[in-house]
Amino acid sequence: MSDRAPAQWDIVDAHHHLWVRAEHPQPWINAATMTAINADFTVDDLAPLAKSAGVTRTVVVQSISSEAETADLLRLAGTSDLIGGVVGWVDLMAGDVAERVARLRAGPGGDRLAGIRHLVQGESDPAFLDRPDLRRGVAAVGAAGLVFDLVIRRHQLPAAARLARDLPEVRFVLDHLGKPSTPCSRDGGWARDLRTFARLPNTTAKLSGLATEADWSTWTPQDLRPAVDHAIEVFGPSRLMFGSDWPVCLLATSYQRWIDVLGELLDPLGEADQAMIWHRTARRVYRLPRA
């Protein structure tokens, strides 16, 4: 890696999680296959890792479908010098999404609410993102000035593109590049569908979660390069942002290793383009306060 390292910037980690299972159980964690994350993870655990890596601001993202979890994350963000934004959860199919968002904003730390996310990747209905009630909820999120994070699997990319096309007033952030298979081809269906999604000006994406889509024990940086290079080509650096996906990333990599690997993959870019990905895009899209 060149000595033009990301540590020269105040890095923004645009995607991580926190959980204490006694307060908010995480039923999606398989204790047998996900031993590395079958534990509690707090901001006190993250803070030294972030400091060592040069991360000065973060965005914490919901991990379960719970407004109570979102309220607790906002409360934590309101007392933290590290957490600049929260991507939370509300019931998007409810008839009162605007009111639910307003209640969260009125609570402790409510000014840190930056976006809303639904775990679309777990929905079996192929038409889920086409549902009128879901779309009304997403439109209400956009009307409230919030981002809508899309956590989907690669086969859901066409539906995500339809949603973003039909709701141009909403700002969409694609988590984990839509979870391409790794190693992936830049000529495959994922690459085509990502290009279609990226043509929409109200979309951005996160360079996050890629190692966990690869073989956890054998992946290499070069396995991830085609996905990262394709994302840079179709979105451009001004619409991409870094995310660690910590602690989920621990299934495949450490916090620092993912930053080092991404630094290696981004090294061919100029300094201004790298700065976009490491902090400027996230600050703009999530409207983060300065550290």
HELIX and SHEET records of a PDB file:
HELIX    1   1 PRO A    6  GLN A    8  5                                   3    
HELIX    2   2 THR A   35  ILE A   37  5                                   3    
HELIX    3   3 VAL A   43  ALA A   53  1                                  11    
HELIX    4   4 GLU A   67  ALA A   77  1                                  11    
HELIX    5   5 VAL A   97  ALA A  106  1                                  10    
HELIX    6   6 GLY A  110  ARG A  112  5                                   3    
HELIX    7   7 VAL A  120  GLY A  122  5                                   3    
HELIX    8   8 PHE A  128  ASP A  130  5                                   3    
HELIX    9   9 PRO A  132  ALA A  143  1                                  12    
HELIX   10  10 ARG A  154  GLN A  156  5                                   3    
HELIX   11  11 LEU A  157  ASP A  166  1                                  10    
HELIX   12  12 ASP A  175  GLY A  178  5                                   4    
HELIX   13  13 GLY A  189  ALA A  198  1                                  10    
HELIX   14  14 ALA A  211  GLU A  213  5                                   3    
HELIX   15  15 PRO A  221  PHE A  235  1                                  15    
HELIX   16  16 PRO A  237  ARG A  239  5                                   3    
HELIX   17  17 VAL A  248  LEU A  251  5                                   4    
HELIX   18  18 TYR A  255  LEU A  266  1                                  12    
HELIX   19  19 GLU A  271  ALA A  275  1                                   5    
HELIX   20  20 MET A  276  ARG A  280  3                                   5    
HELIX   21  21 THR A  281  TYR A  286  1                                   6    
SHEET    1   A 8 ILE A  11  HIS A  16  0                                        
SHEET    2   A 8 VAL A  55  VAL A  61  1                                        
SHEET    3   A 8 ILE A  83  GLY A  88  1                                        
SHEET    4   A 8 LEU A 113  HIS A 118  1                                        
SHEET    5   A 8 VAL A 147  LEU A 150  1                                        
SHEET    6   A 8 ARG A 171  LEU A 174  1                                        
SHEET    7   A 8 THR A 203  LEU A 207  1                                        
SHEET    8   A 8 LEU A 240  PHE A 242  1                                        
END                                                                             
